[in-house]
Amino acid sequence: MQGITIGQYIPGESVIHKADPRLKIAITILTMVLLLILDSFYSLLLSAVFVITAFLISGISLRYAIKGLKPVIYIVIFTMVLNIFFSTGTPIYTLGFITITKEGLVTSALISARILLLISAGSLMTYTTTPLVLTVGIEKLMLPLKYLKVPTAEIAMMISIALRFIPTLMEETEKIMKAQAARGADIGTGNIIQRAKSFIPILIPLFISSFKRADDLAIAMDSRCYHGSEGRTSISELKYGRVDLAIFMVYIQFVAAALVLQYVL
């Protein structure tokens, strides 16, 4: 749980920190779609170089970024095992009914790289954007839906709060687990049913704490006269600048190069 870093903002003065949140959100979504399309080794390698370069430019430590990938390591390992042992193709090693194929190794490597890059691209946006600015950016991007009577401001607020409280809830869970273990609770041992039962003393205090935190947040918002988006103005006025144009041009070149590697070369 100490590896949960998504939703945390890391202050900085890099060009990525100063970029318009609407641009960062759009680039993040497009990058995720692009990563789901790409299945070439060279195109994914270019994507990895692009994401790593973005982290270096932002000034965020790669060690911190790798720390944020720890929670998905088990998913990556599970995916690799499924593809290595259950893919058909040219056999490399056979042991009984288990056959490792060349195609399985390649597929598992590509899928694992895709998952890690998806998480890294999404995390970079939250690392370099404050929750307030992120809320404004989401609201501005959803502005066309406002004419369809969709509560865009409320939806943007909920998304921002959810991202903000992910690390808080993880920290709260860890504290409860340590407190219950200090009281002699046996957590994480035994079969699946016993493990599930052992987490009941953790879930109940966590739910109570979450509802209390939500109630405190509602009182704080109400005391600041928050009553939805009607009649509200934003303290953060978003304007595209030269930095945003430069980032957009670089990103377009990256997308073009990745598609060339995928479909031409």
C-alpha positions in Angstrom: 0.0 0.0 0.0 3.0 2.3 0.4 3.4 2.0 -3.3 0.1 3.7 -4.1 1.2 7.0 -5.6 -1.6 7.7 -8.1 -3.6 10.8 -7.1 -0.7 12.5 -5.4 0.6 15.8 -6.6 4.3 16.6 -6.7 5.1 20.3 -6.8 7.4 21.4 -9.6 8.3 24.2 -12.1 8.7 22.1 -15.2 7.0 22.8 -18.5 4.7 19.8 -17.9 3.6 21.2 -14.6 2.9 24.5 -16.3 1.0 23.0 -19.2 -2.7 23.5 -19.6 -4.6 20.7 -17.7 -7.0 20.2 -20.7 -4.0 19.4 -22.9 -2.6 17.0 -20.4 -5.9 15.2 -19.9 -6.4 14.9 -23.7 -2.8 13.7 -24.2 -3.2 11.1 -21.4 -6.5 9.8 -22.9 -5.1 9.7 -26.4 -1.9 8.0 -25.2 -3.9 5.3 -23.5 -5.9 4.6 -26.6 -2.7 4.6 -28.7 -1.1 2.1 -26.3 -4.1 -0.2 -26.7 -3.7 -0.1 -30.5 0.0 -0.6 -30.7 1.3 -4.1 -30.7 4.7 -3.7 -32.4 7.9 -4.0 -30.4 9.5 -0.8 -31.9 6.3 1.3 -31.4 6.0 0.3 -27.8 9.7 0.9 -27.3 9.2 4.4 -28.7 6.3 4.9 -26.3 8.4 3.8 -23.4 11.1 6.3 -24.4 8.5 9.0 -24.7 7.0 8.3 -21.3 10.4 8.1 -19.6 11.5 11.4 -21.3 8.3 13.1 -20.0 9.1 11.9 -16.4 12.7 13.3 -16.8 11.4 16.6 -18.1 8.9 16.9 -15.3 11.6 16.4 -12.7 9.8 13.5 -11.1 12.2 10.7 -10.0 12.0 7.5 -12.0 12.4 5.6 -8.7 9.2 7.3 -7.5 7.4 6.4 -10.8 8.6 2.7 -10.4 7.3 2.7 -6.9 3.9 3.6 -8.2 3.9 0.5 -10.4 4.3 -2.0 -7.5 0.5 -2.4 -7.0 0.1 -3.7 -10.6 3.1 -6.1 -10.5 0.8 -9.1 -9.6 -1.5 -8.3 -12.5 1.5 -8.1 -14.8 2.9 -11.4 -13.5 -0.5 -13.1 -13.8 -0.9 -11.9 -17.4 2.6 -13.0 -18.3 2.0 -16.5 -16.9 -1.3 -16.9 -18.9 0.3 -15.8 -22.1 3.6 -17.8 -21.7 2.0 -21.2 -20.8 -1.3 -21.0 -22.7 -0.4 -19.4 -26.1 -0.1 -21.5 -29.2 2.9 -21.3 -31.5 6.4 -22.4 -32.0 7.4 -24.6 -28.9 10.6 -23.6 -27.1 10.4 -25.8 -24.0 8.0 -28.6 -23.1 7.5 -30.1 -19.6 4.5 -32.5 -19.5 1.4 -30.6 -20.5 3.1 -27.3 -20.1 4.6 -25.8 -23.3 6.4 -22.5 -23.6 6.1 -21.0 -27.0 8.0 -18.2 -28.8 4.8 -16.3 -29.5 3.7 -16.6 -25.9 6.9 -15.0 -24.7 6.6 -12.1 -27.2 2.9 -11.6 -26.4 3.5 -11.6 -22.6 6.3 -9.1 -23.0 4.2 -6.7 -25.1 1.1 -6.9 -22.9 3.2 -6.3 -19.8 4.9 -3.3 -21.3 1.5 -2.0 -22.4 0.0 -2.3 -18.9 3.1 -0.6 -17.2 3.0 2.3 -19.8 -0.7 2.8 -19.3 -0.3 3.2 -15.5 2.7 5.4 -15.9 1.0 7.7 -18.4 -2.0 8.1 -16.2 0.1 8.7 -13.1 2.2 11.4 -14.7 -0.9 13.5 -15.2 -1.8 13.4 -11.5 1.8 13.9 -10.4 2.0 17.2 -12.3 -1.5 18.6 -11.9 -3.1 19.9 -8.6 -6.6 18.5 -7.8 -8.1 22.0 -8.2 -6.6 22.6 -11.7 -7.5 19.1 -12.7 -11.1 19.7 -11.7 -11.2 22.8 -13.8 -9.6 21.0 -16.8 -12.1 18.2 -16.7 -15.0 20.6 -16.4 -13.8 22.7 -19.4 -13.4 19.5 -21.5 -16.9 18.4 -20.6 -18.4 21.9 -21.4 -20.3 20.7 -24.5 -22.3 18.2 -22.3 -23.5 21.2 -20.2 -25.9 22.1 -22.9 -27.4 18.7 -22.6 -28.2 19.4 -18.9 -25.3 17.2 -17.7 -23.9 18.4 -14.3 -20.3 18.7 -15.6 -19.0 20.7 -12.6 -20.3 18.1 -10.2 -18.9 15.2 -12.2 -15.5 16.9 -12.4 -15.5 17.6 -8.7 -16.3 13.9 -7.9 -13.5 12.7 -10.2 -11.0 15.0 -8.6 -12.0 14.1 -5.1 -11.9 10.4 -5.9 -8.3 10.7 -7.3 -7.3 12.9 -4.3 -8.5 10.4 -1.7 -7.0 7.3 -3.2 -3.6 7.7 -1.3 -5.5 8.9 1.8 -7.7 5.8 2.0 -4.7 3.6 1.4 -2.8 5.2 4.2 -5.9 4.9 6.5 -6.1 1.2 5.6 -2.5 0.6 6.4 -3.0 2.3 9.8 -6.0 0.1 10.6 -4.2 -3.0 9.6 -1.3 -2.2 11.9 -3.6 -1.3 14.8 -5.6 -4.6 14.4 -2.3 -6.6 14.1 -1.1 -5.0 17.3 -4.3 -6.2 19.0 -3.5 -9.8 17.9 -5.6 -10.0 14.8 -4.4 -12.6 12.4 -4.4 -11.0 8.9 -3.4 -12.5 5.6 -2.9 -16.1 6.8 -4.8 -19.3 6.2 -7.0 -20.2 3.2 -9.0 -17.9 1.0 -12.1 -18.0 3.3 -10.1 -17.3 6.4 -8.3 -14.4 4.8 -11.6 -12.9 3.7 -13.0 -13.2 7.2 -9.8 -11.7 8.7 -10.3 -8.5 6.6 -13.8 -7.8 8.2 -12.2 -6.0 11.2 -10.4 -3.8 8.7 -13.3 -3.0 6.4 -15.7 -1.9 9.1 -13.4 0.8 10.6 -12.4 1.8 7.1 -16.0 2.3 6.0 -16.8 4.3 9.2 -13.7 6.4 8.7 -14.5 7.0 5.0 -18.1 8.1 5.8 -16.8 10.4 8.6 -14.3 11.9 6.2 -16.9 12.4 3.6 -19.2 14.1 6.1 -16.4 16.4 7.2 -15.7 17.3 3.6 -19.4 18.0 2.9 -19.5 20.3 6.0 -16.4 22.1 4.8 -17.8 22.6 1.3 -21.1 23.8 2.7 -19.4 26.3 5.0 -17.7 27.7 2.0 -21.1 28.1 0.3 -20.6 25.5 -2.4 -24.0 24.7 -3.9 -23.0 23.2 -7.3 -22.0 24.9 -10.5 -24.8 27.3 -10.8 -23.6 30.9 -10.6 -20.0 29.9 -9.8 -16.9 31.3 -11.5 -13.5 29.7 -11.5 -10.4 31.1 -9.8 -8.2 29.4 -12.4 -8.6 30.8 -15.8 -7.2 28.4 -18.4 -5.4 29.8 -21.4 -3.3 27.9 -24.0 0.2 29.3 -24.4 3.4 28.7 -26.3 4.4 25.9 -23.9 1.2 24.1 -24.7 1.7 24.5 -28.5 5.2 23.1 -28.2 4.1 20.1 -26.2 1.3 19.5 -28.7 3.6 19.6 -31.7 6.1 17.2 -30.0 3.2 14.9 -29.1 1.9 14.9 -32.7 5.4 13.9 -34.0 5.5 11.1 -31.4 2.1 9.7 -32.5 3.1 9.9 -36.2 6.3 8.1 -35.5 4.6 5.4 -33.5 2.0 4.8 -36.2 4.7 4.6 -38.9 6.6 2.0 -36.8 3.3 0.1 -36.3 1.8 0.1 -39.8 4.7 0.9 -42.2 8.0 -0.4 -40.9 
